[in-house]
């Protein structure tokens, strides 16, 4: 009954959204759905709350790829660090850490007094077991690819050794920490403000933090679903109050009810990759010209309904790595595009032009490809779109039967591009593997300041052309939550109480360095979480 009035007034409602900072904004209107009511004064959080979930995916954070299930993870589990909406590492279960001078050894000290929902204390052994389990999973293997070993030194400290210098390795440790005895369970024990009891999340009296979580209900009812339509119906008819989703996924559905929406960041890049081995784009001048012909800002609304960030560089504009001045030099300009195409000496026609491959299983990418083709044609450059099913699309890339392709990849939070350029990399299609660029990627891991050099080199050689970073959407019943500031894969992130990385970094406070230990894509019928780029099964 709590949505009856909203449903009756459906045709008069306007869609409201809130930014990642929790302030109201006006998103692009979905073309096929009525819109929800304008923001009103936020009501107190309700005593009840509901979430949908897909039972077959379970709640194991290392194996669950269902995005809708992962909404509950920041209530059930906590990690050493959280990645904020600005792609900064914020200490959570980590009290402090030190790094060795060569950047290959990290020692982490856990917050004291933390226990799991069953009352057993959190130990470094639990954290080490969780990181090992994550490294073996498809979801987290990419970000932990450089981890040689992780060992518990005592109950509160663990040591991680790496195979390369890694300045911002803490960004990789947003991995849920669970009880070591339950890492293989479909419902592991966590240290979050709630614990799982059948089909209910219950407030944990043992939660170690002093501030209230974003949701204050004593219980959160879980509503089983089988399809995206079930998730939509649960939300529209009031049995659930929040949906975490990719609004541009093949399984996306529109919601026709009174709700608020927040944009959640994601390091998911849409880009145009080029065949450097044969065809039109062996011409570097043509590749350099291409970036001027991509109207990224217009595409975020026309193609992605506002849930994307235009990016001329291969890192999110929200990240500290993004050089806005450098990006502006290569941003969309019809005049610059036309001049660059002329200087490249490669006129095209409708019958003689490059072919842009796109996976037909992904409607958002198809729309993006068609938008690119249409806008470039308006500026005198023809680009033919060829849509193929997933298997045929990947086979064409592997065989090199294309001029360009429109790809998607989930990068790590530090936007490591190694898989494009290392020999045998999961994304090194079209002969883009390059030892020099791979070396710059490694340097950027050791010193994030080197990322600017990498970007400058990429804009000069243009092995691929960034377009946008996709965003996720958090839809919430109006008034059910006062405010949230979603982080990366952390729906219920609380920015107001977050610590900074400097609060925990004791590398230079005179602490002794530890010695290194001696041991060393998705079914379109369901919204799923992409794996890290280093996973060899990552779809381009």
C-alpha positions, 0 to 999 in steps of 0.5 A: 500500500505504501506506493499506491498514491505514487502509482495513481499519480504516475503520469504527473511524476518527474524523475529525480536523481541525486549525485554521488555526493547525495545532492539532487540533480536532474538526470536525462529522462528515459524515453519510454518511462514516465517520470517520478516526483520532484524532490521533497523534504526527505522523511525519516528513514523507515523502520522497514526496508527491502532488497531483491536478490537472485538466490542462485547467485548467493552472497559469497562476494568472491563468486557472486556476479549478480549486481543486484545481490551485491547491493547488500555486500556493503551491509554484510561485509567490510574491506581493508579499504573502500574506494570512494567516488573519486577513486581514492582509497579510504581505510576501513578495517585497516588501522595503519600500514607501512610500505617498504622502500622498494614499494614491493612489501606492505604491512597492514595493521587491523583495527582492534576490537572488530568481530564477525557477526557470530562474535568471533574476533577478526584476525589477520588470518581471516584477512589473509585467507580472504585475499587469497580466496579473492585472488583465485576468483574471476572478480578480483584476480585482476586487481591482485595479479601482482600479489605474490603472497599474503601472510599473517604475522600475528593476530592484527598484522599481515604482510603482502609481498608483490612482484613489482613496485606498487605505490597505490596498492591499497586501492586494490584492497577493497576486497570483502573480508570474511571469516577464514572458516567461511570463505567457501560458503555461499553465505560467509560471515562478515563484520558489517552492520547486518548479518544474513539470517535466512531471507532477512538481514538483521542489525548486528549488535556486535558492529564495531563502528559507532555511527549509524549505517545508511540504513537503520531498519532492524531487519531488511527483508530479502525478496527472491527474484528470477528475472529483471522483471521480478526485480522491477515488480518488487521495487514498483509495488513496494516490497523492496526499497533499493535496486543497484543496477547498470542502467545501460546493461542489456538487462536494464528495465525502467521503473515507473514509480516514485523514487530517488536515484544516485549515480554510483561510479564504476571503472568500466571503460567504453573505447574504440580499439584500432587494428594496427596490423592492417587496414585503415587505422594503420595510419597514425594520423587517422587515429590521432584525428579520430579523437576529435570526432567523438562528441563524448559529452553529447553521447553521455545523454544521447546514448547513456541517459546521463549514466556515464562520464565523458573521458578523453583519457583512459581514466575516470574524470573523477580520478586524481589521475585525470589531467583535465588540461591535457584532455581538453587538447584532444576533446571533440572539435568538428573543425579540428576533426575535419582539418585532421582528416584532411591532413591525414589524406584518407577521404572516405565514402559510403562504399569505401570506408572503415568498418567499426565492429560492435557486439550486438548483445549490448544495446548501449554499445550498439547505440554508441557505435551508431551515434559515432557513425552518424556524427562522423558522417556529418563531418565528412567521414564515413564509418560503417557499423557492423554488429555481430553476436558475441561469439562472432564478434570475439572471433573477428577480433581474434582473427583481426578481421576489423578496422576498429571495434567498440569495446567495454572493459572494467579496469582496476581503480588505478586504471592500469592498462597493462592488459592492452600492451603486454604480450599476450594481454587479454585486450591486446587485439590488433597488434596493440601489444607494445613493450614501451607502453607496457613499460610505462604501465609498470612505471605508473604502478610504481609511481602514479605521477608517471600516469601522465607520461603514459597518457601523453604517449597514448594520445600521440600513438592512439592505440585505442580511443577512450569514450566514456566511463559508465556509471551504475544507478542506485534507485531508492524509494523516496525518503527511505534513505536520507543520503548516501554517497556510493563508492566503487562497488560500495552502495552504502558508503558513508563519505562523511565519516571516511578516513583518508589514506594519509590517516593510515599511511605510516610508511614515513613515520619512522616505523621499522620495515618488516622483512618479506615472507619467504612463501610466496562477461555475462548472461544478458538475461541478468545484470552481472558485475564485470571482472577485472581487466586482467582476467583472461576471460574479460570480453572486449 
